């Protein structure tokens, strides 16, 4: 192997991988971290990464280190370069420059298992990260800024916003049929919009550090519901034919049922287990039934 000698000092070159799992629901994003087995920063959590081998392409090095430390198959993630970091003092071993790569994956089910230089490997919610080694907090924040520009992340946020539209339609139509049902449905939807707003706002806040930007995104998502009511009121200003109301309610019910069975329940089964998920499902149905009963009995009884 040829050896070269230069008069100028050269930094060591490393790569780091920011792997974010973002299901297509309002569940908070998860970040893949490893616990360092060796000094420096032994025992601290960090991004998967390591030194680039001589003659090794940067992308190949990031894929290799990800697989060596977390057992994740690089073919399951589509990483792209998000930044380069080389401030003096970022690594106590000396002058080290790292090239960061990032990817969004739809699930945490990637067969994560610690190996090589990692004592442990685990997913962490982005709103509850542990203390991090080196300058990885900065790398993660700036990587999130780049990830927010990716189509798959924008589609997830758009999905939450779009499904709020039929919820507004459901409230409007239910109120046409029965004020009690309309008010009860409005309360239930308002309550479940709280975690949805958090799911939209938190990734943006942790990427940008701006609470205002996170609030703006959550507010825009929530505006889809009153927008639906306004549009219905404009297009149907008078009394709507009962058959049309029934058909539209059935259509909205189909949309919401699809979201429940295709997105929400599978995610609950995955993370909470079937027993707990089914218990919570029945509890939610019971709360909704009790809510309707109380509204009908004590609030809206005179409207029937």
C-alpha positions in Angstrom: 0.0 0.0 0.0 1.4 3.4 -1.0 2.3 5.8 1.8 2.0 9.6 1.4 3.5 12.3 3.6 2.4 15.9 3.5 3.6 19.0 5.3 0.0 20.0 6.3 -1.9 18.4 9.2 -4.9 16.3 8.2 -8.0 15.5 10.2 -9.4 12.0 10.9 -12.6 11.4 8.9 -15.7 9.8 10.4 -19.4 9.3 9.4 -22.5 9.4 11.5 -26.1 8.2 10.7 -29.3 10.0 11.8 -32.0 7.4 11.4 -35.5 8.6 12.2 -38.6 6.4 12.3 -41.8 8.3 11.6 -45.0 6.2 11.3 -47.7 7.8 9.1 -49.7 8.7 12.2 -49.4 11.3 15.0 -47.0 9.0 17.0 -43.8 11.0 17.9 -40.8 10.3 15.8 -38.1 7.9 17.1 -34.4 8.3 16.8 -31.9 5.4 16.6 -29.0 5.7 19.1 -26.2 3.5 20.3 -24.5 3.5 23.7 -20.7 3.8 23.3 -18.7 0.8 24.5 -15.3 2.4 24.5 -13.7 5.8 25.4 -14.1 8.6 24.8 -17.6 9.2 26.1 -17.9 5.6 27.2 -21.4 4.8 28.3 -22.9 7.9 26.6 -25.5 7.7 23.9 -24.5 8.7 20.4 -25.4 8.4 16.7 -24.2 5.2 15.0 -21.0 6.0 13.2 -17.2 5.6 13.1 -14.0 6.1 11.1 -13.9 5.9 7.3 -11.6 3.2 6.0 -8.9 4.2 3.5 -10.3 4.3 0.0 -13.9 3.8 1.2 -16.7 6.0 -0.2 -18.4 8.1 2.4 -21.9 6.7 1.8 -20.5 3.1 2.0 -18.8 4.0 5.3 -22.1 5.3 6.8 -23.9 2.2 5.7 -21.2 -0.1 7.1 -21.0 1.6 10.4 -24.8 1.6 10.7 -24.9 -2.2 10.1 -21.9 -2.9 12.4 -23.2 -1.1 15.4 -27.0 -1.6 15.1 -27.4 -4.7 12.9 -29.7 -2.7 10.6 -29.6 -3.7 7.0 -28.5 -0.6 5.0 -30.7 -1.8 2.1 -33.7 -0.9 4.3 -32.7 2.8 4.7 -32.2 5.4 2.0 -29.6 7.7 3.6 -28.5 11.0 2.1 -25.8 13.4 3.2 -27.0 16.3 5.5 -23.9 18.1 6.7 -20.2 18.1 7.6 -18.9 19.0 11.1 -15.3 19.7 12.1 -15.2 22.4 14.8 -12.0 22.2 17.0 -12.6 20.3 20.2 -15.6 18.4 19.0 -13.7 15.1 19.6 -11.3 14.7 22.5 -9.2 12.3 20.5 -8.0 15.2 18.2 -9.0 16.9 15.0 -11.9 14.9 13.6 -14.3 15.8 10.8 -17.5 13.9 10.5 -19.9 13.7 7.6 -23.5 13.1 8.7 -26.1 11.1 6.8 -29.8 10.8 7.5 -32.8 8.8 6.6 -36.5 8.5 7.4 -38.0 5.0 7.9 -41.7 4.1 8.4 -41.2 1.8 11.3 -38.8 0.9 14.2 -39.0 -2.8 13.1 -35.5 -3.0 11.6 -34.0 -5.7 13.7 -32.0 -3.4 15.9 -29.3 -5.2 17.9 -26.1 -3.7 19.4 -22.8 -5.0 18.0 -19.2 -4.0 17.4 -18.4 -0.7 19.3 -22.0 -0.4 20.6 -22.8 -1.6 24.1 -26.5 -1.1 23.4 -28.8 0.2 20.6 -32.3 1.6 21.1 -34.9 3.9 19.7 -35.7 7.1 21.6 -38.6 9.5 21.1 -37.2 12.8 19.7 -38.8 14.7 22.6 -37.0 12.5 25.2 -33.5 12.1 24.1 -30.7 11.2 26.6 -27.5 13.2 27.1 -25.5 12.8 23.9 -21.8 12.5 23.1 -19.7 14.8 21.1 -21.7 17.4 19.1 -24.4 15.0 18.2 -27.2 17.2 19.5 -26.3 19.8 16.9 -26.0 17.2 14.2 -29.4 15.8 15.0 -31.1 19.2 15.1 -29.6 20.2 11.7 -30.4 16.8 10.2 -34.0 17.2 11.3 -34.1 20.5 9.4 -33.1 18.7 6.2 -35.4 15.8 6.9 -38.4 18.1 7.2 -37.8 19.0 3.5 -38.1 15.3 2.5 -41.3 14.3 0.7 -42.1 11.4 3.0 -42.0 13.7 6.1 -44.2 16.3 4.4 -46.7 13.6 3.3 -47.0 12.4 6.9 -47.9 15.9 8.2 -50.2 16.4 5.2 -51.9 13.1 6.0 -52.7 14.3 9.5 -54.0 17.6 8.1 -56.1 16.0 5.4 -57.8 13.5 7.8 -58.9 16.5 9.9 -61.0 17.7 7.0 -63.5 14.8 7.1 -63.7 15.1 10.9 -65.0 18.6 10.4 -67.5 17.3 7.8 -68.6 14.6 10.3 -69.3 17.2 13.1 -71.3 19.4 10.7 -73.4 16.5 9.3 -73.9 14.9 12.7 -75.2 18.3 14.0 -77.7 18.3 11.1 -79.1 14.9 12.3 -78.9 15.5 16.1 -77.4 18.4 18.1 -76.5 15.9 20.9 -74.5 13.7 18.5 -72.9 16.7 16.8 -71.8 18.3 20.1 -70.6 14.9 21.5 -68.6 14.2 18.4 -67.1 17.7 18.4 -65.9 17.2 22.0 -64.4 13.8 21.2 -62.6 15.1 18.1 -61.3 18.1 20.0 -59.8 15.9 22.7 -58.1 13.5 20.3 -56.7 16.5 18.3 -54.4 17.3 21.2 -52.0 14.4 20.6 -52.3 15.0 16.8 -51.2 18.6 17.3 -48.2 17.4 19.4 -47.3 14.9 16.7 -47.2 17.7 14.1 -45.4 20.3 16.2 -42.7 18.3 18.0 -40.6 17.2 15.0 -40.6 20.7 13.7 -39.7 22.2 17.1 -36.8 19.8 17.7 -35.6 20.3 14.1 -35.7 24.1 14.2 -35.6 24.9 17.9 -38.6 27.3 17.3 -41.7 26.8 19.3 -43.5 29.3 17.1 -42.9 27.3 13.9 -44.1 24.1 15.7 -47.2 26.0 16.8 -47.8 27.3 13.3 -47.7 23.9 11.8 -50.1 22.4 14.4 -52.5 25.3 14.0 -52.5 25.0 10.2 -53.2 21.3 10.5 -56.1 22.0 12.9 -57.7 24.6 10.6 -58.7 21.8 8.2 -61.7 21.0 10.4 -63.3 24.5 10.6 -62.5 24.9 6.9 -64.6 21.8 6.1 -67.5 23.3 8.1 -67.2 26.6 6.3 -67.2 25.0 2.9 -70.2 22.9 3.7 -72.1 25.9 5.0 -71.3 27.8 1.8 -72.3 25.0 -0.5 -75.3 23.8 1.6 -76.6 27.0 3.2 -80.1 25.7 3.6 -81.6 22.5 4.9 -79.8 19.5 3.4 -81.9 16.5 2.2 -81.8 13.8 4.9 -80.7 11.1 2.4 -77.8 13.3 1.3 -76.8 13.8 4.9 -77.0 10.0 5.6 -74.9 9.2 2.5 -72.3 11.8 3.4 -72.1 10.6 7.0 -71.6 7.1 5.7 -68.8 8.2 3.5 -67.0 10.1 6.3 -67.5 7.2 8.5 -65.8 5.0 6.0 -62.8 7.4 5.8 -62.5 7.4 9.6 -62.9 3.7 9.9 -60.2 3.1 7.3 -57.8 5.4 9.3 -58.7 3.5 12.5 -58.2 0.0 11.1 -55.3 0.7 8.7 -53.3 3.2 10.7 -54.2 3.7 14.4 -55.0 0.1 15.6 -52.0 -1.6 13.9 -49.7 1.0 15.5 -51.4 0.5 18.9 -51.0 -3.3 18.6 -47.3 -2.9 17.6 -46.4 -0.6 20.5 -48.8 -1.3 23.3 -49.6 -5.0 22.7 -53.0 -6.4 21.6 -54.5 -6.8 25.1 -53.8 -3.2 26.2 -54.8 -1.8 22.8 -58.1 -3.7 22.8 -58.7 -2.5 26.4 -58.1 1.1 25.4 -60.3 0.7 22.3 -63.2 -0.6 24.5 -62.5 2.2 27.0 -62.7 4.8 24.3 -66.0 3.4 23.0 -67.3 3.4 26.6 -66.3 7.0 27.1 -68.0 8.1 23.9 -71.2 6.2 24.8 -71.2 7.7 28.3 -70.6 11.2 26.8 -73.6 10.8 24.5 -75.8 9.6 27.3 -74.9 12.5 29.6 -75.3 15.1 26.8 -78.7 13.6 25.9 -79.9 13.4 29.5 -78.6 16.6 31.1 -77.7 19.1 28.3 -79.6 18.5 25.1 -82.7 16.6 26.4 -85.0 19.5 25.5 -83.8 19.6 21.9 -85.1 16.1 21.1 
